[in-house]
Structures are given as C-alpha cells and as structure tokens.
Amino acid sequence: MPARLRVLAGDCQVTERGDRTRTHRGRVVVLIKPDNTTLVHDADGYQPVAWLTRPDSVVVEGDGAGFTVTAREGSRQLRVVAEEATASRALPVTEAGIPVGTCPDDDGPLVRSRGDVVCLGCERRWGLPAGASVTDATCEDCGLPKVRVERGEPFHLCLDPACDPLAAAVADRFDRVWDCPDCGGALAVRYAPGRVYLACENAPDCETTLSIPSGVAVDECDCGLPVFETASGRRCLDGTCPHEERTGTDEGRPGANGVAR
C-alpha cells in the first residue's frame, strides 16, 4: 500500500517551543509526511511557517470540530491547535523520480529515484550499479528496462540482477585477462556484496585486490594494466600505480568500486 500523507487545515494557533517560544495564528494547512516530518503552511510563498523534520513522535487528536497536532523531537515541540477544522484527509503518496518505463508486473510507472528504480504501483525497488544509466531497451525475458553499466567496457543488462548479474558479465569478459602487478599471477574477477573487483589468483599468498572503476578501458599503462576513461578522468586500474598520468579531478581514486548486484 502507498504511504499516506496527512493533510489538516483550519483556523489554528501554532506554537513552537525549543530555544525560544514562538506563536502564530492563521488559517493554515498542516502536512504530516510518512516519515513524521510536520510542516505548517500559510498563504505566503513556499517556506513553512513552522516545521519539525522527522520528529520522534507525532500525535493527532480531534473531536470532529477541531484538531490538535503535537510533534516532538527531544526538547523541541511543535503544537498546532485548531478550534475550527476545514479539512482532514489522508492521501496516498509515493516518492517522485524520473520516468524510465513500465513495470511488467502491474503496468505501474517506473521512476528513477535516489539511485534506485521504483514501481509507483507495486512499490518494487531495484538498486542501480554505480554510474549506471537506464536505457530505452527492454529485457526480453522479464520486460524490465535494461541498464548500461561501464566496467572495463559497456554492458547492457537487465535491471533485475537475478535476471542478468553484472558480476557474471564482467567475469565472462575480464576474468584472468590482466596480470597481478605484484606477483604476475592472473587477476580473477570476484564478487562481494556491493562490489565487483579483481583479486590475484595466488591469494592468500598474494593479497593484491583492485577495484574496477566505472569506466571503459581505453589504453595500457606502463605497468601493463589497463587505463580507464572515467567520469573524473583517465586512471590506471591500479589507483596507486606510480606510472599513471591522471587527468580530471581526484574523485574516484582508489576505492571507487564497481557495485555488484
């Protein structure tokens, strides 16, 4: 079920208590979001008259003619008392995002929001790998959109990792393609929750591990490892390589992991 936004309105006295006490009076609208964030709006502009962001508790009381809202966060309190109520409703709400397709399960709209893709109907959620973009293509097996992910080369995969795992695609292309810079052993593709990376096949004798950046391999470094073109510039696969010549910013230096799904 969608989350609910509580909307109340009336001729209210609004009192804030914290570092100081302030009181307002007017015909206002009170919004209580699903995370308990409480906002009081009047007729002027977009800024609330008063608010508490994600308070510890919100209590709404009413007798039909009026209502009282009390929100508390530590020593802070927001209290709204309406002698005359003109509205009191609970409305379904969802997060908002960029439309990216249609859910094959219920035909609900899919939106990209906060690094995920979410169905606004059934509320299923799929995490996106770092740097991924959602394409117009559709998976032939499940009907979900495909995503484009760069991990050495571009991969076009199903949004659902169970349908099309990124780790398997990277392993098929790059498992044991490059040699360990420390011992010369092959670098094997490995998976851990949250990342796809390379580890020396001679582990545990050799403990070398290298993150696969979000980018495309475009050249070879003097050390023998590939050079990646990333959003922040060119970098050697080995972020500590003394031969690498970086361009762009220093964002995404060693540890800019590829996110597995």
C-alpha positions as CSV (number, residue, x, y, z in Angstrom):
1,M,0.0,0.0,0.0
2,P,1.3,3.5,-0.7
3,A,2.4,5.6,2.2
4,R,-0.1,8.2,3.5
5,L,0.3,12.0,3.8
6,R,-2.0,13.5,6.4
7,V,-3.5,16.9,5.5
8,L,-5.3,19.1,8.0
9,A,-6.4,22.6,7.7
10,G,-8.2,25.2,9.8
11,D,-8.1,28.4,11.9
12,C,-5.1,27.4,14.0
13,Q,-2.8,28.6,16.7
14,V,0.8,27.3,16.0
15,T,3.3,27.2,18.9
16,E,7.0,26.3,18.6
17,R,9.0,25.5,21.7
18,G,12.7,25.0,21.7
19,D,15.5,27.5,22.2
20,R,12.7,30.0,22.3
21,T,8.9,30.0,22.1
22,R,7.0,31.5,19.1
23,T,3.3,31.6,18.4
24,H,1.4,32.2,15.1
25,R,-2.3,32.4,14.4
26,G,-4.0,32.0,11.0
27,R,-5.8,29.7,8.6
28,V,-3.1,27.3,7.7
29,V,-2.5,23.8,6.3
30,V,-0.7,21.2,8.3
31,L,1.2,18.4,6.3
32,I,2.4,15.3,8.1
33,K,4.6,13.2,5.9
34,P,5.0,9.4,6.2
35,D,8.4,10.0,8.0
36,N,6.6,12.2,10.5
37,T,8.0,15.4,9.1
38,T,5.5,18.1,10.0
39,L,5.1,21.3,8.1
40,V,2.7,24.2,8.7
41,H,2.0,26.4,5.6
42,D,0.2,29.7,5.3
43,A,-0.8,31.7,2.2
44,D,2.6,33.2,1.6
45,G,5.4,31.7,-0.5
46,Y,6.9,28.2,-0.3
47,Q,8.6,28.4,3.2
48,P,6.6,26.8,6.0
49,V,5.6,29.0,9.0
50,A,6.8,26.2,11.3
51,W,8.1,22.7,10.9
52,L,9.9,19.7,12.5
53,T,11.9,17.4,10.3
54,R,11.4,13.7,11.2
55,P,10.4,14.2,14.8
56,D,10.5,11.4,17.3
57,S,6.7,11.4,17.5
58,V,3.6,13.0,16.1
59,V,0.2,12.8,17.8
60,V,-3.0,13.9,16.1
61,E,-6.2,14.3,18.2
62,G,-9.6,15.6,17.0
63,D,-13.2,15.8,18.2
64,G,-14.8,16.5,14.8
65,A,-15.0,20.2,15.1
66,G,-11.2,20.8,15.7
67,F,-7.9,19.1,16.0
68,T,-4.6,19.2,17.8
69,V,-1.2,18.1,16.3
70,T,1.7,17.7,18.7
71,A,5.1,16.8,17.2
72,R,8.1,16.3,19.5
73,E,11.9,15.9,18.8
74,G,13.9,15.9,22.0
75,S,13.3,19.2,23.8
76,R,11.7,20.8,20.7
77,Q,7.9,20.8,20.3
78,L,5.5,21.9,17.6
79,R,1.9,22.2,18.6
80,V,-1.0,23.2,16.3
81,V,-4.4,23.7,17.8
82,A,-7.4,24.3,15.5
83,E,-10.7,25.5,17.1
84,E,-12.3,25.2,13.6
85,A,-11.2,22.4,11.2
86,T,-11.8,22.9,7.5
87,A,-10.1,19.7,6.2
88,S,-8.7,16.4,7.5
89,R,-7.6,13.8,5.0
90,A,-5.1,11.0,4.5
91,L,-3.8,10.9,0.9
92,P,-1.6,8.2,-0.8
93,V,1.8,9.5,-1.8
94,T,5.0,8.0,-3.3
95,E,8.5,9.3,-3.9
96,A,8.9,11.2,-7.2
97,G,11.5,10.4,-9.8
98,I,12.4,10.5,-13.5
99,P,10.1,8.2,-15.5
100,V,12.1,5.2,-17.0
101,G,9.5,2.7,-18.2
102,T,6.6,0.5,-17.1
103,C,6.6,-2.3,-14.6
104,P,5.9,-5.7,-16.2
105,D,4.2,-7.0,-13.1
106,D,1.3,-4.4,-12.7
107,D,1.9,-1.9,-15.6
108,G,2.7,0.8,-13.0
109,P,5.1,3.6,-13.9
110,L,8.8,3.0,-13.1
111,V,10.8,6.0,-11.9
112,R,14.5,6.5,-11.1
113,S,14.9,7.9,-7.6
114,R,17.8,8.1,-5.2
115,G,19.9,5.6,-7.1
116,D,17.1,3.1,-7.4
117,V,14.3,2.3,-9.9
118,V,10.9,2.1,-8.1
119,C,7.5,1.0,-9.3
120,L,4.9,3.5,-8.2
121,G,2.2,0.8,-8.3
122,C,3.5,-2.3,-6.6
123,E,6.4,-0.4,-4.9
124,R,9.1,-3.0,-6.0
125,R,12.6,-1.5,-5.9
126,W,15.7,-2.4,-7.9
127,G,19.1,-1.0,-6.9
128,L,21.3,0.5,-9.7
129,P,25.0,-0.1,-10.0
130,A,27.2,3.0,-9.6
131,G,27.3,5.0,-12.7
132,A,24.5,3.1,-14.4
133,S,22.0,4.7,-16.8
134,V,18.6,3.3,-17.7
135,T,18.1,2.7,-21.4
136,D,15.1,2.5,-23.7
137,A,15.7,-1.2,-24.3
138,T,13.6,-3.8,-22.6
139,C,14.7,-7.2,-21.3
140,E,13.3,-10.0,-23.5
141,D,12.9,-12.3,-20.5
142,C,11.1,-10.2,-17.9
143,G,10.1,-7.0,-19.6
144,L,12.1,-4.6,-17.3
145,P,14.2,-1.9,-18.7
146,K,17.9,-2.5,-19.5
147,V,20.7,-0.5,-17.9
148,R,24.0,0.5,-19.3
149,V,27.0,-0.1,-17.0
150,E,30.6,0.6,-17.7
151,R,33.1,-1.8,-16.0
152,G,36.0,-2.0,-18.4
153,E,33.6,-1.9,-21.4
154,P,29.9,-1.1,-21.7
155,F,27.5,-3.8,-20.6
156,H,23.8,-3.7,-21.4
157,L,22.0,-5.7,-18.7
158,C,18.5,-6.3,-17.3
159,L,17.6,-4.0,-14.4
160,D,16.9,-7.1,-12.3
161,P,20.2,-8.6,-11.1
162,A,18.6,-12.0,-10.7
163,C,17.9,-12.0,-14.4
164,D,21.3,-10.6,-15.6
165,P,24.0,-10.3,-13.0
166,L,26.7,-7.7,-13.5
167,A,29.3,-9.9,-11.8
168,A,28.8,-12.7,-14.3
169,A,29.0,-10.3,-17.3
170,V,32.3,-8.8,-16.0
171,A,33.7,-12.3,-15.3
172,D,32.9,-13.5,-18.8
173,R,34.8,-10.6,-20.3
174,F,37.7,-9.9,-17.9
175,D,38.3,-12.9,-15.7
176,R,42.1,-13.6,-15.8
177,V,42.7,-11.1,-18.6
178,W,45.2,-9.0,-16.7
179,D,48.2,-10.0,-14.6
180,C,48.8,-9.1,-11.0
181,P,51.3,-6.1,-10.7
182,D,52.9,-7.7,-7.6
183,C,53.4,-11.3,-8.4
184,G,52.4,-11.8,-12.1
185,G,49.5,-14.2,-11.3
186,A,46.3,-13.8,-13.1
187,L,43.7,-11.3,-11.8
188,A,40.4,-13.1,-11.2
189,V,37.0,-11.4,-11.1
190,R,35.5,-11.7,-7.6
191,Y,32.2,-10.6,-6.2
192,A,31.3,-9.3,-2.7
193,P,28.1,-7.6,-1.6
194,G,28.2,-4.2,-3.1
195,R,31.2,-4.6,-5.4
196,V,32.8,-6.5,-8.3
197,Y,36.6,-6.5,-8.1
198,L,39.8,-8.2,-9.2
199,A,41.9,-10.4,-6.9
200,C,45.1,-12.2,-7.5
201,E,44.7,-15.9,-8.2
202,N,47.6,-16.6,-5.8
203,A,45.7,-15.5,-2.8
204,P,46.2,-15.8,0.1
205,D,50.0,-15.8,-0.6
206,C,49.4,-12.6,-2.7
207,E,46.8,-10.2,-1.2
208,T,46.5,-7.9,-4.2
209,T,42.9,-6.7,-4.9
210,L,42.0,-4.0,-7.4
211,S,38.6,-2.1,-7.7
212,I,37.1,-2.0,-11.2
213,P,36.2,1.7,-11.8
214,S,33.1,2.8,-13.5
215,G,34.6,3.5,-17.0
216,V,35.9,2.0,-20.1
217,A,39.5,0.5,-20.7
218,V,41.0,2.7,-23.4
219,D,44.7,2.2,-23.2
220,E,47.6,0.4,-21.5
221,C,49.6,1.8,-18.6
222,D,53.4,1.5,-18.5
223,C,52.8,-1.0,-15.7
224,G,50.9,-3.3,-18.1
225,L,47.5,-2.8,-16.6
226,P,44.7,-1.0,-18.5
227,V,44.0,2.7,-18.3
228,F,40.3,3.5,-17.8
229,E,38.4,6.5,-19.0
230,T,36.1,7.5,-16.2
231,A,33.9,10.5,-15.4
232,S,36.7,12.0,-13.4
233,G,39.5,11.5,-15.9
234,R,41.9,8.8,-17.0
235,R,43.3,6.4,-14.4
236,C,45.2,3.2,-14.2
237,L,43.4,0.1,-12.9
238,D,45.8,0.3,-10.1
239,G,45.0,3.5,-8.3
240,T,48.4,3.5,-6.6
241,C,50.4,3.0,-9.8
242,P,53.5,5.2,-9.9
243,H,53.3,5.3,-13.8
244,E,49.8,6.6,-14.1
245,E,49.1,10.0,-15.5
246,R,45.7,11.2,-14.3
247,T,43.5,13.8,-15.9
248,G,40.4,15.4,-14.5
249,T,39.7,15.5,-10.7
250,D,40.8,13.2,-8.0
251,E,37.3,12.0,-7.3
252,G,37.0,8.2,-7.6
253,R,40.7,7.4,-6.7
254,P,41.4,4.0,-5.2
255,G,38.3,2.5,-3.8
256,A,35.8,3.7,-6.5
257,N,34.3,0.3,-6.6
258,G,32.0,-1.2,-9.2
259,V,28.8,-2.0,-7.4
260,A,27.6,-5.6,-7.9
261,R,24.0,-6.5,-7.9
